Amino acid sequence: MIELKYRFHGDASRDVAVRLSDVRPARDADDPAPWDIGVTIVWGAEIAFDRPLAGADPLHAVELAAQFASKYLRGRAEDEGGTLEPPIVP
């Protein structure tokens, strides 16, 4: 498992974590995205996202999961009027 930790600074500061885990084949090899990776995003005490995402191969699944988590965290921090430490580069 890979766990990345951030700190949200805004009206109410909180810890944020992204967990990527369990990369595994989940569907037939004929499927365009047969690989899954577990993605969990914890925003303070809230589990904001917890489900697998699919990819064409193991590294593609990791890449897509990282892109998803990055966009989610940046967008949520912006929506809540705060910043993340360390910052996420667009």
N, C-alpha and C positions, 0 to 999 in steps of 0.2 A: 504494500500500500504506500502511496505517496500522499503526504498531508502537507498542505501549504497553509500557513497561518498569516492572517492580516489583522490589522486593527482599524476599525472604522472610527473616524473622528467626526462628530457632528453634534446635534442637540443632545443625544445620548450615545456616548462612546460605547463600543462593544467589540468583542473578539469575533472574528470571522474565520472559518476554516473551509478549505476545499479538500476533499478526500477522493482520490482516484484509486480504484482497486479492482481486483478480480478480472483481469483481461482474459477472456476465454472464448473459444468457438461456441456459438449459441444457435446457429442455424446451419442448414445444408451448405456445402461449399458452392453450390450453384446460385445461392442467394447473393445479390450484389453487396450486401453488408452482413457477412456471416459472423463477425466478431462483436462481442459486447465488452464494455468496460463499466464498472459501477462508478457512479458519480454522486457524491453527497456534498451539499453545501449547507453549512451551519452558520446562521446569521444571528449572533447573540445566543439566546436560548431556543431559537426557532430553527427547525430543520426545514430550510427553504426549498431544497430539492434533494430527492433521494430515489434515483432509478437508473437503470442501465441506459447507455447510449450505444449505438451501433457504428461499426466501421468496416471498411473493405478488408483490412488486415490489422494485426495488432497495433502497429504504430499509427495507422490511420485513425483507429479508435481513440488512441491516446491524444492525437493531435486535435481531433474534433471535440473531445471532452475538454481539453485545455482551452480551446477557442470559446466553447459554450460558457465555461466557468468565468473566463475573462470578461466576456460581454455581459454576463449576468451581474458580476460584482461591480463593474464600472457603472452599468446602468442603474443598479440599485443605490449605489453610493450617490450618484448624481440626483436620482429621484428624492433621496432623503436629505439632500443639501449638504453632504459632507465629503470627506476624502478618505482614501485608504492609505495605510502605511504598511508595507512599502507600496508606492504607487504602481498602478498597472498601466503600462504604455499602450496606447491605442494601436 
